[in-house]
Amino acid sequence: MILISEDVWGTPFQKLEGSFPIIRNDDLWNDPEKLKACLKDVTALVVRNRTKVTAEIIAAAPKLKVIARAGVGLDNIDIKAADAAGVVVVAGLGANAVSVGELTLGLALALLRNIPGHDVATRDGGWVRTPGRELSGLIWGLLGCGATGVATAKLIQGFNCNVLGYDPYAKNLAGIELTTFEDVLKRSDVVSIHMPSTPETNGTINAQTLSLMKPDAILINVGRGEVINEADLIAALKTKTIAGAALDVRAQEPPSKGEMEGISNLILTPHVAGITNESQLRINQILASNIELVLNSKPATHAVGALAESSN
């Protein structure tokens, strides 16, 4: 039996339902005890980013063979516990990279030309033609050069931008000048964050590192919200330490309404960078096919964690 605990569905799963029974409950992520009670006969669990797949959850599913993550980040899944239980974890890594890159570019253009501000002012009867900035020829810095960072770089190179990148694991990326974390912040006109939430990355964008940026620079986060100290970012935006920011991700999701909603040089979106019709179809195809493989005792093609090598 396959259990889907969040809003994951589409043609690939409809086809899969012809071979395996599927139970859907889009709100099950919000009730861990109810989730545990549903896991007795589950062989495949499909989640997005809200379901916390802890060691306790995995232990409550004695027949579980595969966990399928609809997205990129794996911070909501206890990979070590899954490995220890012999549960294969699969994810559509890279399948939404183009979608993330396109939104990142869109947010940069919106900030540089103050599109949200002009929209609001014009709707209110104003006609203030304040000049913005061209993206063409600017220096764009990537913090994280994985799939989404590289996809962003490919898009912005069409704008004749020089691209800097920081990633301790990256080597020899075409069109990206790899440099230090601090150098990216100091030299870039646009900085986009593509880093995961880890003990090493969390809180690395703070008052000290924000002070390294140019006063007319903008910051975009499509990685993980925990990377930014939100109080420090609020202060930097209010004091014009940087010119503007756009956040698609937050430390708490969904966030409580607070000070950020009143900041005019800040754009907020609800973690939608990777969510397009096209990316979701690609991800669903990967997940459905991998679930079918694992449940038929065949190796997965998109496994992660310790079982990835043995599955591929």
TAZIMO-V670717 format. One record per helix or strand of 2 or more residues. SS is the DSSP state (~ for helix, > for strand). FROM is the first residue (numbers start at 1). TO is the last residue. If there is no record, write none. Layout:
# TAZIMO-V670717
SS_FROM_TO / SS_FROM_TO
This chain:
# TAZIMO-V670717
>_2_4 / ~_11_16 / >_22_24 / ~_28_30 / ~_32_37 / >_44_47 / ~_55_59 / >_66_69 / ~_79_84 / >_88_91 / ~_97_112 / ~_115_123 / >_139_143 / ~_147_159 / >_162_166 / >_177_178 / ~_181_187 / >_190_193 / ~_207_210 / >_218_221 / ~_225_227 / ~_230_238 / >_244_247 / ~_259_262 / >_266_268 / ~_277_295 / >_303_304 / ~_308_311
